[in-house]
Amino acid sequence: MRIQLTFGILMLALVGVHVGITFADADPRTVRTFKAKCAACHGDDGKGATEQGKKMGMGDLSSAAWQKEFTDDKIKAAINDGFKRDKNGKHQEMESFKDKLRPEQVDALVAYLRALAK
């Protein structure tokens, strides 16, 4: 009984702990980086509803489906290495940012993208 009570209290405490960032709490430098490097295609909200995003058939980065499909490692690889692919009859292309962003900036962008879904 004592173990169950302790476990229950611990679980309630963990529910109250917030890990990661929320969209509103994002570091202003990360927001500027996203707007400068990503928003032209992905939009400020990550929904891909920009002219360029629609032209390339960009996915909604804030959707649960996109968030589930793309691991942090896949997101980092896309940011670092860029890509070229044809998807649903549309050509999608993203430049490599490996030489333009530091690893901590890439990590911050991944956290920012995760916060778009919250």
C-alpha positions in Angstrom: 0.0 0.0 0.0 2.8 2.4 0.9 4.6 1.7 -2.4 1.4 2.3 -4.4 0.8 5.6 -2.5 4.4 6.7 -3.1 4.1 5.7 -6.8 0.8 7.6 -7.1 2.3 10.8 -5.6 5.3 10.5 -7.9 3.2 10.1 -11.0 1.1 13.1 -10.0 4.3 15.2 -9.5 5.6 14.1 -12.9 2.4 15.1 -14.6 2.9 18.6 -13.3 6.5 18.7 -14.6 6.7 20.2 -18.1 9.6 18.9 -20.2 10.6 20.8 -23.4 9.4 24.1 -24.7 6.0 25.3 -25.7 5.5 27.3 -28.9 5.0 30.5 -26.8 8.1 29.9 -24.8 10.5 29.4 -27.8 13.8 31.2 -27.7 13.5 34.3 -29.8 16.7 33.4 -31.6 15.2 30.1 -32.7 12.0 31.8 -33.8 14.1 34.2 -35.9 16.1 31.3 -37.4 12.8 29.4 -38.3 11.4 32.5 -39.9 14.6 33.2 -41.8 15.3 29.7 -43.0 12.0 27.8 -42.9 8.9 29.9 -42.9 9.0 30.8 -46.6 7.9 27.2 -47.4 6.6 25.9 -44.1 4.8 29.1 -42.9 5.2 30.8 -39.5 2.8 28.1 -38.1 4.4 25.1 -39.8 1.3 24.3 -41.8 2.9 24.7 -45.2 0.1 26.9 -46.4 2.5 29.4 -48.1 2.6 29.9 -51.9 5.8 27.9 -52.1 4.6 25.3 -49.6 1.5 24.7 -51.6 3.5 24.5 -54.8 5.7 21.8 -53.3 2.9 20.0 -51.4 4.6 20.6 -48.0 3.2 18.7 -45.1 1.7 20.2 -42.0 4.6 20.1 -39.4 2.1 20.8 -36.6 -0.1 17.8 -37.4 -0.1 14.7 -35.2 0.5 12.5 -38.2 3.6 14.5 -39.3 4.9 14.6 -35.8 4.5 10.8 -35.4 6.1 10.0 -38.8 9.2 12.1 -38.4 11.6 11.2 -35.6 14.0 13.8 -34.3 16.8 12.1 -36.2 14.9 12.3 -39.5 14.2 16.0 -38.9 17.9 16.7 -38.1 18.9 14.9 -41.2 16.5 16.9 -43.4 17.8 20.2 -41.9 21.5 19.2 -42.1 21.5 17.4 -45.4 18.5 18.8 -47.3 16.6 16.7 -49.7 15.1 16.4 -53.2 12.2 14.2 -53.9 9.0 13.9 -55.8 5.9 13.2 -53.6 2.3 13.1 -54.7 3.2 14.5 -58.1 5.0 17.5 -56.7 8.7 18.2 -56.5 9.9 18.9 -53.0 13.4 20.3 -52.4 15.1 21.7 -49.3 18.6 23.0 -49.1 21.2 21.7 -46.7 21.8 23.9 -43.7 24.8 21.8 -42.4 27.2 24.7 -43.1 24.8 27.4 -42.1 23.5 26.3 -38.7 25.4 25.1 -35.6 24.3 21.7 -34.1 22.7 23.5 -31.1 20.6 25.6 -33.6 19.4 22.4 -35.3 18.5 20.9 -31.9 16.6 24.1 -31.0 14.7 23.9 -34.4 13.7 20.3 -33.7 12.3 21.3 -30.3 10.6 24.3 -31.9 8.9 22.0 -34.5 7.8 19.7 -31.8 6.3 22.6 -29.9 4.2 23.5 -33.0 2.0 20.5 -32.3 1.2 21.6 -28.7 
